[in-house]
């Protein structure tokens, strides 16, 4: 949920569906940089510890 929340904040701030977001992990206590890209059907965010997150 952290990546999705970071992406929503990015979108509301920039009106862009692509860009870099910072997502906080309550499990590790660290923030991770995630690069998000809109492919027209869903957004793919990659980064952190080789994480891939799909947002539709």
C-alpha positions, 0 to 999 in steps of 0.5 A: 500500500505504501507505493500506491499511496506515494504514487497517488500523492505524486499524481495529485501533486504533479498531475503526471502518471509517471515519475519517481516516488519515495515509498516508506516501508513500515517493515524495514523502517526505510524509504525506497525510491521507486520509478513509476511508468504508465503503460496505458492500462496500469502503472508499473513501479520498480525499485527498492530491493528489486521490487515490482509493483503494479497499480491499476 
